Amino acid sequence: MRNRLRFAAVVALLTLLLAPAPALARSDQGPPATVPALTRWTPEPGAYVYRPGARLVADDPAERRVADTLAGDLRAAGHGSVPVVRGGARPGDIVVDVKPSRSSLGAEGYELHAGPSLSITGATETGAFYGTRTLLQLLAQGDRIPAGRTVDVPRYKERGVGVCACYIHVSLPWLENLVREMAYNKLNQLLVELKVKSDAHPEANTWGYYTKDEIRQLVALGDKYHVEIIPEINSPGHIDPWIENRPDLQLTDSDGNKQPSRLDITQQAAFDYYTSLMDEYAQVFTAKSWHMGADEYMLGSDFAKYPQILEYAQEKYGSGATPQDAFVDFVNRVHDYAAGKGVKLRIWNDGLTGANTVPVKTDTTVEHWLNVAVKPSQLIAQGYSVMNSSYSLYLIRGGFHSDTESLYEQSWDPRSFEGEKLTSSRGVTGAKISLWPDNGRGETENEVAVRLWPALRHVAQATWGDPHPDATYAEFVARGAAVGHAPGWRDLTRVPVADGTYTFGRSFTASVQRTADGYVTLRSAAGCLAISGGKLTLNVPLQPGVEATWDTCDPSGTLQRWELEPVAGGYRLVNAITQMALSVTEDGRIVQYPADQRTPAVWHLS
């Protein structure tokens, strides 16, 4: 476990992140710079030059959807308004072709040909879309693109990021930035472990949840940018966000103690509760995969403390059954329920210890993060598809951060699992990086982003093509800097007011100072405004209704950092860590609440 970045290091990284992208030296005979790097490039004489008057030529509905998205992104990137037209191309045009006959391109590959005009061809709409991401990266470096041809096909079908917004709410703009960046770098799968505010089970609606409309908005963006957004409700362990107010569903140990983080898998009511949540998620998620977690069920304990689990297993599977069989039984029941809805199941690997006699259904995808007795090669030999979700790819708030430079220099690729390096990619679906909030106040969202973007580009490279396209990591970083951020990416570190002293309506007067990570602190004679009371979850005061206090100022105190959110009539104050907005009670107290529970205060600054 590594210490989190020192404050000064974060400042330096943030400065690098926001600096203008340097040009990356290249020869017109070599492939132009992209992330992932182009796998095959055949240079030709001349260049394609993007000029005013360029058109997007697209005929059928799939082509026009790709072209319409590209037109919006060209506009967002400052390249002007480009019409989408039908018919033949003329010099300077960009042609989008979807040709199913080009089956060698696969489901996501494309061909890009730059000359007097520029053409992008995919066998599918997704393939053509990825060709437009390459075009946008090339135009980010200038309007002149060397003439040539590339056929670019990914090595792995799953290329992703996982975000646990499971306890600590992650803001929607931050997640939307992530979707855009993923698509820009040809990543196609976002796993989100989070809570959707439930109508069926209001007792479960502890913060930080997302409203159904927020999830619909995020999923629509994912659909537009060809990023599949896969939901997860972790079970039967780590399910305390859902059952902390349902002691009737909590596993009870041999001493009579309730276990709020463990679902009682011997109860039909527990299974019914979980599947009802799956049904509710199906109202807003469109993915054809469901992640149930299934990790660390006995973390800090063991099956011997719960004799009812062994009893359940033996009643169902005979006297030779083990407690692990009851666990696998629950996984398989969820599998069958999902399959009945046309959805495939995904789980973490650590529950598959070899202590079971009942196998997990083999069409379950196993995401391997921990080195346990059953190795990836064994899982693949048993017929499972395995995704590499290695601990070495983790970014933990206030904890371990993936060493991207070291992984790059090792030419890490998805065959490199925890505890085993495979010689073949057979059975390996791909890889993803994972963001966990173990110490929720350890870093702000903006600080996480500083560490995320290099790691994201690295996993994009390692899952799409050659894991080591440049001689040094510094050159690879320069490649990423050259292509910059995705069109539509929002700089969430901008502060809408200058540093100074302001009066916030009739509530208080404070000095507003920008922090290095793009928030503000509010300092008065009494101290710095903070949220520091109430019940802690992952070291964060997530209890709605907690009163804001003036605490001793601490430059490293993330709970003293605030987002000034411009709204009609003034500004809202949102805590950088709890992601709750401040409201004013009838008796004048300033308290935090989710915006859908209490209307946030709007302060006019003078």
C-alpha positions as CSV (number, residue, x, y, z in Angstrom):
1,M,0.0,0.0,0.0
2,R,1.4,3.3,-1.0
3,N,1.0,6.7,0.7
4,R,-1.3,9.0,-1.2
5,L,0.2,11.8,-3.3
6,R,1.6,14.7,-1.4
7,F,-0.2,18.0,-1.9
8,A,2.7,19.5,-3.8
9,A,2.8,16.5,-6.2
10,V,-0.9,16.9,-6.9
11,V,-0.3,20.6,-7.8
12,A,2.5,19.6,-10.2
13,L,0.4,16.9,-11.8
14,L,-2.6,19.1,-12.2
15,T,-0.5,21.8,-13.8
16,L,0.7,19.2,-16.3
17,L,-2.8,18.0,-16.9
18,L,-4.1,21.4,-17.8
19,A,-1.1,22.7,-19.7
20,P,-1.4,23.2,-23.5
21,A,-0.8,19.9,-25.4
22,P,2.7,19.9,-26.9
23,A,3.3,18.9,-30.4
24,L,4.7,15.4,-30.8
25,A,7.5,15.2,-33.3
26,R,6.7,12.8,-36.2
27,S,7.8,12.0,-39.6
28,D,5.3,12.1,-42.4
29,Q,6.5,8.6,-43.3
30,G,5.7,7.3,-39.8
31,P,2.3,6.8,-38.3
32,P,0.7,10.0,-36.9
33,A,0.3,10.1,-33.1
34,T,-2.8,8.6,-31.6
35,V,-3.9,6.8,-28.4
36,P,-4.0,3.9,-28.9
37,A,-1.2,4.0,-31.4
38,L,-2.1,3.0,-35.0
39,T,-1.2,-0.6,-35.5
40,R,-0.7,-0.5,-39.2
41,W,0.1,2.6,-41.3
42,T,1.1,2.8,-44.9
43,P,2.2,6.3,-45.9
44,E,1.3,7.9,-49.2
45,P,2.5,11.2,-50.9
46,G,0.7,14.4,-49.9
47,A,-1.8,15.2,-47.1
48,Y,-5.4,15.6,-46.2
49,V,-6.1,19.2,-45.2
50,Y,-9.2,20.1,-43.2
51,R,-10.5,23.4,-44.4
52,P,-13.7,25.5,-44.2
53,G,-16.2,23.9,-46.6
54,A,-15.5,20.4,-45.6
55,R,-18.5,18.1,-45.5
56,L,-19.4,14.8,-43.8
57,V,-20.7,12.4,-46.4
58,A,-22.9,9.7,-45.0
59,D,-25.8,7.9,-46.6
60,D,-27.5,5.2,-44.6
61,P,-28.9,5.6,-41.0
62,A,-25.9,4.0,-39.3
63,E,-23.5,6.2,-41.2
64,R,-25.5,9.3,-40.5
65,R,-25.6,8.6,-36.7
66,V,-21.8,8.4,-36.7
67,A,-21.5,11.5,-38.8
68,D,-23.9,13.4,-36.7
69,T,-21.9,12.6,-33.5
70,L,-18.7,13.5,-35.3
71,A,-20.2,16.9,-36.5
72,G,-21.1,17.7,-32.9
73,D,-17.6,16.8,-31.7
74,L,-15.9,18.8,-34.4
75,R,-17.9,21.8,-33.3
76,A,-17.1,21.2,-29.6
77,A,-13.4,20.9,-30.5
78,G,-13.4,24.3,-32.2
79,H,-13.4,23.0,-35.8
80,G,-16.5,24.8,-36.9
81,S,-19.9,23.5,-38.1
82,V,-19.7,20.8,-40.7
83,P,-22.8,19.7,-42.7
84,V,-23.8,16.1,-43.0
85,V,-24.7,15.3,-46.6
86,R,-25.5,12.4,-48.9
87,G,-24.0,11.6,-52.2
88,G,-20.5,11.6,-53.7
89,A,-17.4,13.0,-52.0
90,R,-15.4,15.9,-53.3
91,P,-11.8,16.9,-52.2
92,G,-11.7,18.0,-48.6
93,D,-14.7,15.9,-47.6
94,I,-14.8,13.3,-44.9
95,V,-16.7,10.1,-45.9
96,V,-18.2,7.7,-43.3
97,D,-18.9,4.2,-44.6
98,V,-20.4,1.3,-42.8
99,K,-19.8,-1.8,-45.0
100,P,-20.8,-5.2,-43.4
101,S,-18.9,-6.9,-46.2
102,R,-15.6,-5.7,-44.6
103,S,-15.9,-8.5,-42.1
104,S,-12.1,-8.6,-41.5
105,L,-12.4,-5.4,-39.6
106,G,-14.5,-7.2,-37.0
107,A,-17.0,-5.5,-34.7
108,E,-14.9,-2.6,-33.8
109,G,-12.1,-2.2,-36.3
110,Y,-11.9,0.4,-39.0
111,E,-9.9,1.6,-42.0
112,L,-8.9,5.3,-42.3
113,H,-7.6,6.6,-45.6
114,A,-6.3,10.2,-45.8
115,G,-5.7,11.8,-49.2
116,P,-7.4,14.6,-51.1
117,S,-10.5,13.5,-49.1
118,L,-10.6,11.4,-46.0
119,S,-12.6,8.2,-45.6
120,I,-13.5,6.1,-42.6
121,T,-14.8,2.6,-43.1
122,G,-16.1,0.1,-40.6
123,A,-17.9,-3.2,-40.9
124,T,-20.2,-1.9,-38.1
125,E,-21.4,1.4,-36.8
126,T,-19.1,1.0,-33.8
127,G,-16.1,0.4,-36.0
128,A,-16.8,3.6,-38.1
129,F,-17.3,5.5,-34.8
130,Y,-13.8,4.5,-33.6
131,G,-12.4,5.7,-36.9
132,T,-13.9,9.1,-36.1
133,R,-12.1,9.2,-32.7
134,T,-8.8,8.7,-34.6
135,L,-9.7,11.6,-36.9
136,L,-10.5,13.9,-33.9
137,Q,-7.2,13.0,-32.3
138,L,-5.3,13.8,-35.5
139,L,-7.1,17.1,-35.9
140,A,-6.3,18.0,-32.3
141,Q,-2.7,18.3,-33.6
142,G,-3.4,20.4,-36.6
143,D,-5.5,20.6,-39.8
144,R,-2.9,18.8,-41.9
145,I,-3.0,15.0,-41.7
146,P,-0.3,13.0,-43.6
147,A,-1.7,11.0,-46.5
148,G,-1.8,7.3,-45.8
149,R,-3.9,4.4,-44.8
150,T,-4.4,2.4,-41.6
151,V,-6.3,-0.7,-40.8
152,D,-6.8,-0.6,-37.0
153,V,-8.4,-3.5,-35.2
154,P,-8.4,-4.1,-31.4
155,R,-6.7,-7.1,-29.8
156,Y,-9.2,-7.4,-27.0
157,K,-13.0,-7.0,-27.0
158,E,-13.4,-5.6,-23.4
159,R,-11.5,-2.4,-22.6
160,G,-12.7,-0.7,-19.6
161,V,-12.8,1.3,-16.4
162,G,-14.6,0.4,-13.2
163,V,-15.9,3.1,-10.8
164,C,-17.2,2.3,-7.3
165,A,-19.6,5.2,-6.5
166,C,-21.0,2.6,-4.2
167,Y,-20.8,4.6,-1.0
168,I,-19.2,7.9,-2.0
169,H,-21.2,9.8,-4.6
170,V,-19.2,10.7,-7.7
171,S,-20.6,13.8,-9.5
172,L,-22.4,13.3,-12.8
173,P,-20.2,15.8,-14.7
174,W,-17.2,13.8,-13.6
175,L,-18.7,10.6,-14.8
176,E,-19.7,12.2,-18.1
177,N,-16.1,13.4,-18.6
178,L,-15.0,9.9,-18.0
179,V,-17.4,8.5,-20.7
180,R,-16.1,11.0,-23.2
181,E,-12.5,10.3,-22.4
182,M,-13.1,6.5,-22.6
183,A,-14.6,6.8,-26.1
184,Y,-11.9,9.1,-27.3
185,N,-9.3,6.5,-26.3
186,K,-11.4,3.6,-27.7
187,L,-12.4,2.1,-24.3
188,N,-15.8,0.5,-24.5
189,Q,-16.9,-0.7,-21.1
190,L,-17.7,1.3,-17.9
191,L,-18.6,-0.7,-14.8
192,V,-20.4,1.4,-12.2
193,E,-21.1,0.1,-8.7
194,L,-23.6,2.6,-7.4
195,K,-27.0,3.0,-5.9
196,V,-30.0,4.1,-7.9
197,K,-32.6,5.7,-5.7
198,S,-35.3,3.1,-5.2
199,D,-39.0,3.5,-5.5
200,A,-39.7,-0.1,-4.5
201,H,-37.4,0.1,-1.4
202,P,-37.3,3.6,0.0
203,E,-35.7,2.3,3.2
204,A,-32.6,1.7,1.2
205,N,-32.2,5.3,0.0
206,T,-29.3,6.3,2.2
207,W,-26.9,8.8,0.5
208,G,-25.1,8.7,-2.0
209,Y,-27.5,7.5,-4.5
210,Y,-28.3,8.7,-8.1
211,T,-31.8,9.5,-9.3
212,K,-33.2,7.5,-12.2
213,D,-33.1,10.5,-14.4
214,E,-29.4,11.0,-13.7
215,I,-28.6,7.4,-14.7
216,R,-30.8,7.7,-17.8
217,Q,-28.7,10.8,-18.8
218,L,-25.4,8.9,-18.2
219,V,-26.6,5.8,-20.1
220,A,-27.7,7.9,-23.0
221,L,-24.3,9.5,-23.3
222,G,-22.7,6.0,-23.1
223,D,-25.0,4.8,-25.9
224,K,-24.1,7.8,-28.0
225,Y,-20.3,7.2,-27.5
226,H,-20.4,3.4,-27.7
227,V,-19.5,2.9,-24.1
228,E,-21.5,0.1,-22.5
229,I,-22.3,1.1,-18.9
230,I,-22.7,-2.1,-16.8
231,P,-24.3,-1.8,-13.4
232,E,-23.3,-3.6,-10.2
233,I,-25.0,-4.2,-6.9
234,N,-22.5,-6.1,-4.9
235,S,-23.8,-9.2,-3.1
236,P,-24.0,-11.2,-1.1
237,G,-21.1,-9.3,0.6
238,H,-20.5,-5.5,0.7
239,I,-24.3,-5.0,0.5
240,D,-24.6,-2.8,3.5
241,P,-25.6,0.3,1.4
242,W,-28.8,-1.7,0.6
243,I,-29.6,-3.6,3.8
244,E,-28.4,-1.4,6.7
245,N,-32.0,-0.7,7.4
246,R,-33.2,-4.3,6.7
247,P,-31.9,-6.3,9.7
248,D,-34.4,-9.1,8.6
249,L,-32.2,-9.7,5.5
250,Q,-28.8,-9.5,7.3
251,L,-26.8,-12.7,8.0
252,T,-26.8,-13.6,11.7
253,D,-23.7,-15.2,13.3
254,S,-23.7,-18.0,15.9
255,D,-23.6,-15.4,18.7
256,G,-26.8,-13.7,17.4
257,N,-25.0,-10.7,15.9
258,K,-26.5,-9.2,12.7
259,Q,-24.0,-8.6,9.9
260,P,-25.1,-5.5,7.9
261,S,-22.6,-6.1,5.1
262,R,-23.7,-9.7,4.5
263,L,-26.9,-10.8,2.9
264,D,-28.5,-14.0,4.3
265,I,-28.2,-16.2,1.3
266,T,-30.3,-18.9,3.0
267,Q,-33.4,-16.8,2.8
268,Q,-35.7,-16.7,-0.2
269,A,-36.7,-13.2,0.9
270,A,-33.1,-12.1,0.5
271,F,-33.0,-13.4,-3.1
272,D,-36.3,-11.8,-3.9
273,Y,-35.1,-8.5,-2.5
274,Y,-32.0,-8.6,-4.6
275,T,-33.7,-9.5,-7.8
276,S,-36.3,-6.8,-7.3
277,L,-33.4,-4.3,-7.2
278,M,-32.2,-5.8,-10.5
279,D,-35.6,-5.2,-12.0
280,E,-35.6,-1.6,-10.9
281,Y,-32.1,-1.1,-12.4
282,A,-33.4,-2.5,-15.7
283,Q,-35.6,0.5,-15.9
284,V,-32.6,2.8,-16.5
285,F,-29.7,0.6,-17.6
286,T,-29.6,-0.9,-21.1
287,A,-26.5,-3.1,-20.8
288,K,-26.7,-6.8,-21.6
289,S,-24.5,-7.6,-18.6
290,W,-25.0,-7.5,-14.9
291,H,-22.3,-7.5,-12.3
292,M,-23.2,-8.9,-8.9
293,G,-19.8,-8.5,-7.3
294,A,-19.7,-11.7,-5.2
295,D,-16.4,-10.8,-3.6
296,E,-15.2,-10.8,0.0
297,Y,-18.4,-12.3,1.4
298,M,-16.5,-13.6,4.5
299,L,-14.0,-10.8,4.8
300,G,-12.9,-10.6,8.4
301,S,-14.9,-13.7,9.3
302,D,-15.4,-17.3,8.1
303,F,-18.3,-19.7,7.3
304,A,-17.9,-21.5,10.6
305,K,-19.6,-18.5,12.3
306,Y,-22.7,-19.2,10.3
307,P,-23.7,-22.9,10.6
308,Q,-27.0,-22.2,8.9
309,I,-25.1,-21.8,5.6
310,L,-23.6,-25.3,5.7
311,E,-27.0,-26.7,6.7
312,Y,-28.6,-24.9,3.7
313,A,-25.9,-26.3,1.3
314,Q,-26.3,-29.9,2.6
315,E,-30.1,-29.8,2.4
316,K,-29.9,-28.7,-1.2
317,Y,-26.8,-30.6,-2.5
318,G,-26.3,-33.5,-0.1
319,S,-24.0,-34.4,2.9
320,G,-20.8,-33.7,0.9
321,A,-21.7,-30.1,0.2
322,T,-19.6,-27.3,1.6
323,P,-20.6,-23.8,2.8
324,Q,-19.1,-22.5,-0.4
325,D,-21.7,-24.4,-2.3
326,A,-24.4,-22.2,-0.7
327,F,-22.5,-19.1,-1.9
328,V,-22.2,-20.6,-5.4
329,D,-25.9,-21.5,-5.3
330,F,-26.8,-17.8,-4.7
331,V,-24.5,-16.8,-7.6
332,N,-26.1,-19.3,-9.9
333,R,-29.6,-18.3,-9.0
334,V,-28.8,-14.7,-9.8
335,H,-27.2,-15.9,-13.0
336,D,-30.4,-17.7,-14.0
337,Y,-32.5,-14.7,-13.1
338,A,-30.4,-12.4,-15.3
339,A,-30.3,-14.9,-18.1
340,G,-34.1,-15.0,-18.1
341,K,-33.9,-11.3,-18.9
342,G,-31.4,-11.7,-21.6
343,V,-28.5,-10.5,-19.5
344,K,-25.1,-12.1,-18.8
345,L,-23.6,-12.3,-15.3
346,R,-20.2,-11.1,-14.2
347,I,-18.5,-11.7,-10.8
348,W,-15.2,-11.0,-9.1
349,N,-12.8,-14.0,-8.8
350,D,-12.0,-14.3,-5.1
351,G,-15.1,-16.2,-4.2
352,L,-13.9,-19.1,-6.4
353,T,-11.5,-20.7,-4.0
354,G,-11.9,-24.3,-5.0
355,A,-13.7,-25.1,-1.8
356,N,-17.0,-25.6,-3.6
357,T,-18.4,-28.8,-5.2
358,V,-21.0,-27.0,-7.2
359,P,-19.6,-25.0,-10.1
360,V,-20.5,-21.5,-11.1
361,K,-22.3,-21.5,-14.5
362,T,-19.6,-21.4,-17.1
363,D,-21.1,-18.6,-19.2
364,T,-20.4,-16.2,-16.2
365,T,-17.6,-13.8,-16.9
366,V,-15.0,-13.9,-14.1
367,E,-13.2,-10.6,-13.4
368,H,-9.8,-11.6,-11.9
369,W,-8.4,-9.1,-9.4
370,L,-6.9,-11.2,-6.6
371,N,-4.4,-14.0,-6.5
372,V,-6.2,-17.0,-5.0
373,A,-5.9,-20.8,-5.3
374,V,-7.8,-21.0,-8.6
375,K,-5.7,-19.4,-11.2
376,P,-6.8,-17.6,-14.4
377,S,-5.5,-20.5,-16.5
378,Q,-7.7,-22.9,-14.5
379,L,-10.7,-20.8,-15.0
380,I,-10.2,-20.5,-18.7
381,A,-9.6,-24.3,-18.9
382,Q,-12.9,-24.8,-17.1
383,G,-14.7,-22.7,-19.8
384,Y,-14.9,-19.3,-18.2
385,S,-14.3,-16.0,-20.0
386,V,-11.8,-14.1,-17.8
387,M,-11.3,-10.3,-17.6
388,N,-8.1,-8.9,-16.1
389,S,-9.1,-6.5,-13.3
390,S,-5.7,-6.7,-11.7
391,Y,-5.0,-5.0,-8.3
392,S,-2.0,-3.5,-10.1
393,L,-4.5,-1.4,-12.1
394,Y,-6.3,0.0,-9.0
395,L,-6.5,3.6,-8.0
396,I,-7.7,3.9,-4.4
397,R,-8.6,7.2,-2.9
398,G,-6.1,7.9,-0.1
399,G,-4.4,4.6,-0.8
400,F,-2.7,2.6,-3.5
401,H,-2.3,4.1,-7.0
402,S,-1.4,2.1,-10.0
403,D,2.2,2.6,-11.1
404,T,1.5,3.4,-14.7
405,E,5.1,4.1,-15.7
406,S,6.3,0.8,-14.3
407,L,3.5,-1.2,-16.0
408,Y,4.3,0.5,-19.3
409,E,8.0,-0.2,-19.1
410,Q,7.2,-3.9,-18.3
411,S,5.0,-4.0,-21.5
412,W,2.1,-5.0,-19.3
413,D,-0.8,-6.5,-21.2
414,P,-4.0,-8.3,-20.3
415,R,-2.3,-11.7,-20.0
416,S,-0.5,-10.4,-16.9
417,F,-2.7,-11.4,-14.0
418,E,-2.1,-11.2,-10.3
419,G,-0.2,-14.4,-9.6
420,E,0.1,-15.7,-13.2
421,K,1.3,-14.6,-16.6
422,L,-0.4,-16.4,-19.4
423,T,1.3,-17.2,-22.7
424,S,-1.9,-16.9,-24.7
425,S,-4.7,-14.5,-24.8
426,R,-7.3,-17.2,-25.4
427,G,-10.2,-16.9,-23.0
428,V,-9.0,-13.4,-21.9
429,T,-11.7,-10.8,-22.7
430,G,-9.5,-7.8,-21.9
431,A,-8.7,-5.6,-18.9
432,K,-9.9,-2.6,-17.0
433,I,-8.7,-0.1,-14.3
434,S,-10.7,0.2,-11.1
435,L,-11.4,3.2,-8.9
436,W,-12.2,2.6,-5.3
437,P,-13.1,5.0,-2.5
438,D,-11.6,3.1,0.5
439,N,-10.6,6.4,2.2
440,G,-13.3,8.6,0.8
441,R,-11.8,11.9,2.0
442,G,-8.3,10.9,0.9
443,E,-8.6,12.7,-2.4
444,T,-11.1,14.9,-4.2
445,E,-12.6,13.9,-7.6
446,N,-10.3,16.4,-9.3
447,E,-7.2,14.8,-7.7
448,V,-8.4,11.4,-8.7
449,A,-8.7,12.7,-12.3
450,V,-5.0,13.7,-12.3
451,R,-3.9,10.2,-11.7
452,L,-6.7,8.6,-13.8
453,W,-5.9,10.1,-17.3
454,P,-2.4,8.5,-17.7
455,A,-3.7,5.2,-16.4
456,L,-6.7,5.3,-18.7
457,R,-4.5,5.9,-21.7
458,H,-2.2,3.1,-20.7
459,V,-5.0,0.5,-20.4
460,A,-6.5,1.8,-23.7
461,Q,-3.1,1.1,-25.4
462,A,-2.5,-2.2,-23.7
463,T,-6.0,-3.6,-24.6
464,W,-6.2,-2.2,-28.2
465,G,-2.7,-2.8,-29.6
466,D,1.0,-3.0,-28.9
467,P,1.4,-2.4,-25.2
468,H,4.7,-0.6,-25.7
469,P,4.5,1.6,-28.9
470,D,7.1,4.2,-27.8
471,A,10.7,3.6,-26.6
472,T,10.1,5.4,-23.3
473,Y,7.2,6.2,-21.0
474,A,8.0,9.9,-21.4
475,E,7.3,9.5,-25.1
476,F,4.1,7.7,-24.4
477,V,3.0,10.5,-22.1
478,A,3.8,13.0,-24.8
479,R,1.6,11.0,-27.2
480,G,-1.3,11.4,-24.8
481,A,-0.6,15.1,-24.3
482,A,-0.6,15.6,-28.1
483,V,-4.1,14.2,-28.6
484,G,-5.4,16.0,-25.5
485,H,-8.8,15.6,-24.0
486,A,-12.0,14.5,-25.7
487,P,-14.2,17.1,-27.4
488,G,-16.9,18.2,-24.9
489,W,-14.6,17.4,-21.9
490,R,-15.3,19.9,-19.2
491,D,-12.5,21.5,-17.1
492,L,-14.0,20.8,-13.6
493,T,-11.2,22.7,-12.0
494,R,-12.4,26.1,-13.1
495,V,-13.6,28.4,-10.3
496,P,-16.2,30.9,-11.3
497,V,-15.1,33.8,-9.1
498,A,-11.8,35.4,-8.3
499,D,-10.1,35.0,-4.9
500,G,-11.3,37.6,-2.5
501,T,-13.7,38.3,0.4
502,Y,-17.4,38.0,-0.3
503,T,-20.6,38.2,1.6
504,F,-22.8,35.2,1.0
505,G,-26.3,36.7,1.1
506,R,-27.3,37.2,4.7
507,S,-25.5,34.1,6.0
508,F,-21.8,34.9,6.4
509,T,-18.8,36.7,5.0
510,A,-15.7,34.7,4.1
511,S,-12.5,34.9,2.1
512,V,-12.8,32.7,-1.0
513,Q,-9.5,31.1,-2.0
514,R,-9.0,28.6,-4.9
515,T,-7.4,25.3,-4.0
516,A,-4.8,23.6,-6.2
517,D,-7.3,21.0,-7.2
518,G,-9.9,23.4,-8.4
519,Y,-12.2,23.9,-5.5
520,V,-12.4,26.8,-3.0
521,T,-12.0,27.2,0.7
522,L,-14.1,29.6,2.7
523,R,-12.2,31.3,5.5
524,S,-13.7,33.5,8.2
525,A,-12.4,34.7,11.6
526,A,-13.9,31.5,13.1
527,G,-12.0,29.2,10.8
528,C,-12.7,27.4,7.5
529,L,-16.2,26.1,6.5
530,A,-16.3,22.3,6.7
531,I,-18.5,19.2,7.0
532,S,-17.0,17.2,9.9
533,G,-19.9,15.8,12.0
534,G,-22.4,13.0,11.8
535,K,-22.0,9.3,10.9
536,L,-18.9,8.4,8.9
537,T,-18.9,6.0,5.9
538,L,-15.5,5.2,4.5
539,N,-14.2,8.2,6.6
540,V,-16.7,10.6,5.1
541,P,-19.7,12.3,6.9
542,L,-22.4,11.2,4.5
543,Q,-25.3,11.8,6.9
544,P,-27.9,14.3,5.4
545,G,-28.7,17.1,7.7
546,V,-25.3,17.5,9.2
547,E,-24.5,21.1,10.0
548,A,-21.6,22.9,8.4
549,T,-19.1,24.2,10.9
550,W,-16.2,26.6,11.0
551,D,-13.2,24.3,11.8
552,T,-9.5,25.1,12.2
553,C,-8.2,25.6,8.7
554,D,-6.2,22.7,7.3
555,P,-4.8,23.0,3.7
556,S,-4.9,19.2,3.4
557,G,-8.4,18.9,4.7
558,T,-10.5,17.9,1.7
559,L,-13.8,18.3,3.7
560,Q,-13.0,22.0,3.8
561,R,-13.1,22.2,0.0
562,W,-16.2,23.4,-1.8
563,E,-17.5,23.7,-5.3
564,L,-19.1,27.0,-6.2
565,E,-21.8,25.9,-8.6
566,P,-23.3,28.8,-10.7
567,V,-27.1,28.8,-10.9
568,A,-29.7,31.4,-11.7
569,G,-29.4,34.2,-9.0
570,G,-26.1,33.2,-7.6
571,Y,-24.2,30.1,-6.5
572,R,-24.7,26.8,-4.7
573,L,-22.1,25.4,-2.3
574,V,-21.4,21.7,-2.8
575,N,-18.9,19.9,-0.6
576,A,-16.1,18.4,-2.7
577,I,-16.2,15.1,-0.8
578,T,-19.8,14.5,0.4
579,Q,-21.2,15.9,-2.8
580,M,-24.1,17.4,-0.9
581,A,-25.3,21.0,-1.3
582,L,-25.8,23.4,1.6
583,S,-29.2,24.5,2.6
584,V,-30.4,27.0,5.2
585,T,-32.9,25.9,7.8
586,E,-35.8,28.1,9.2
587,D,-33.7,28.8,12.3
588,G,-30.7,29.9,10.2
589,R,-28.5,26.8,10.5
590,I,-26.5,25.8,7.4
591,V,-26.8,22.0,6.7
592,Q,-25.9,19.5,4.0
593,Y,-28.6,17.6,2.0
594,P,-28.9,15.8,-1.3
595,A,-30.4,18.3,-3.8
596,D,-33.5,16.1,-4.3
597,Q,-34.2,16.0,-0.6
598,R,-34.0,19.7,0.2
599,T,-33.7,22.6,-2.2
600,P,-30.1,23.9,-2.0
601,A,-29.6,27.5,-0.9
602,V,-28.6,30.0,-3.6
603,W,-26.2,32.7,-2.4
604,H,-25.7,36.0,-4.1
605,L,-22.1,37.0,-3.6
606,S,-21.3,40.6,-3.0
